[in-house]
Amino acid sequence: MTAPMPVLAVDGQVVGGLVGVALWVVILVWIYNIARRKGRHALGWLLLGVFFSLLTLLVVLLLPSKRTTDAA
């Protein structure tokens, strides 16, 4: 017979999961805002960010703005 799981361990997992989801949402909002500000297709970058959050954030940060490249 297995021992019951302590309540604190379960609560810690729930809190950790909520913090992870909240951080993921913050990264997605950040990706959307950066893409929109740079004149990129914000919804497309947001959808890409759903699957590859940190990689998408890095790429969209490094891409040049379309607004400055179109004017040149």
Sine and cosine of phi, psi and omega as CSV:
sin_phi,cos_phi,sin_psi,cos_psi,sin_omega,cos_omega
0.00,0.00,0.66,-0.75,-0.02,-1.00
-1.00,-0.05,0.49,-0.87,0.01,-1.00
-0.98,0.22,0.57,-0.82,0.03,-1.00
-0.91,0.41,0.51,-0.86,-0.01,-1.00
-0.96,0.27,0.70,-0.72,0.04,-1.00
-0.89,0.46,0.56,-0.83,-0.05,-1.00
-0.90,0.43,-0.60,0.80,-0.02,-1.00
-0.89,0.45,-0.59,0.81,0.01,-1.00
-0.91,0.41,-0.65,0.76,0.03,-1.00
-0.92,0.40,-0.69,0.73,0.02,-1.00
-0.89,0.45,-0.62,0.78,0.02,-1.00
-0.90,0.44,-0.62,0.79,0.04,-1.00
-0.92,0.39,-0.64,0.77,0.01,-1.00
-0.91,0.41,-0.72,0.70,0.00,-1.00
-0.90,0.43,-0.68,0.73,0.04,-1.00
-0.88,0.48,-0.63,0.78,0.05,-1.00
-0.92,0.40,-0.64,0.77,0.02,-1.00
-0.92,0.38,-0.63,0.78,0.05,-1.00
-0.91,0.42,-0.65,0.76,0.04,-1.00
-0.89,0.46,-0.70,0.72,0.02,-1.00
-0.91,0.41,-0.66,0.75,0.02,-1.00
-0.89,0.45,-0.67,0.75,0.04,-1.00
-0.90,0.43,-0.66,0.75,0.03,-1.00
-0.87,0.49,-0.69,0.72,0.02,-1.00
-0.91,0.42,-0.66,0.76,0.03,-1.00
-0.88,0.48,-0.68,0.74,0.03,-1.00
-0.90,0.44,-0.65,0.76,0.02,-1.00
-0.90,0.43,-0.66,0.75,0.04,-1.00
-0.91,0.42,-0.63,0.78,0.02,-1.00
-0.90,0.44,-0.71,0.71,0.04,-1.00
-0.86,0.51,-0.73,0.68,-0.02,-1.00
-0.86,0.51,-0.74,0.68,-0.03,-1.00
-0.91,0.41,-0.65,0.76,0.02,-1.00
-0.91,0.43,-0.72,0.70,-0.01,-1.00
-0.88,0.47,-0.66,0.75,0.00,-1.00
-0.91,0.42,-0.67,0.74,0.00,-1.00
-0.91,0.41,-0.53,0.85,-0.01,-1.00
-1.00,0.04,0.05,1.00,0.03,-1.00
0.98,0.20,0.33,0.94,0.02,-1.00
-1.00,-0.04,0.20,-0.98,0.02,-1.00
-0.96,0.26,0.99,-0.15,-0.16,-0.99
-0.90,0.44,-0.65,0.76,-0.03,-1.00
-0.92,0.39,-0.63,0.78,0.05,-1.00
-0.89,0.45,-0.69,0.73,0.03,-1.00
-0.92,0.38,-0.57,0.82,0.04,-1.00
-0.90,0.44,-0.71,0.71,0.01,-1.00
-0.90,0.43,-0.63,0.78,0.08,-1.00
-0.90,0.45,-0.61,0.79,0.02,-1.00
-0.92,0.39,-0.43,0.90,0.04,-1.00
-0.87,0.48,-0.60,0.80,-0.06,-1.00
-1.00,-0.08,-0.54,0.84,-0.07,-1.00
-0.75,-0.66,0.91,0.41,-0.19,-0.98
-0.80,0.60,-0.89,0.45,-0.12,-0.99
-0.94,0.34,-0.61,0.79,0.04,-1.00
-0.90,0.43,-0.68,0.73,0.03,-1.00
-0.90,0.44,-0.66,0.75,0.04,-1.00
-0.87,0.50,-0.70,0.71,0.00,-1.00
-0.89,0.45,-0.71,0.71,-0.03,-1.00
-0.91,0.42,-0.72,0.69,-0.04,-1.00
-0.93,0.38,-0.48,0.88,0.08,-1.00
-0.93,0.36,-0.59,0.81,-0.07,-1.00
-0.99,0.10,-0.33,0.94,0.00,-1.00
-0.93,0.36,0.60,-0.80,0.07,-1.00
-0.96,0.29,0.37,-0.93,0.03,-1.00
-0.96,0.29,0.70,-0.71,0.08,-1.00
-0.94,0.34,-0.44,0.90,-0.04,-1.00
-0.92,0.39,-0.61,0.79,0.00,-1.00
-0.99,0.13,-0.51,0.86,-0.01,-1.00
-0.97,0.23,-0.51,0.86,0.03,-1.00
-0.95,0.31,-0.55,0.84,-0.04,-1.00
-0.96,0.29,-0.41,0.91,-0.05,-1.00
-0.98,0.20,0.00,0.00,0.00,0.00
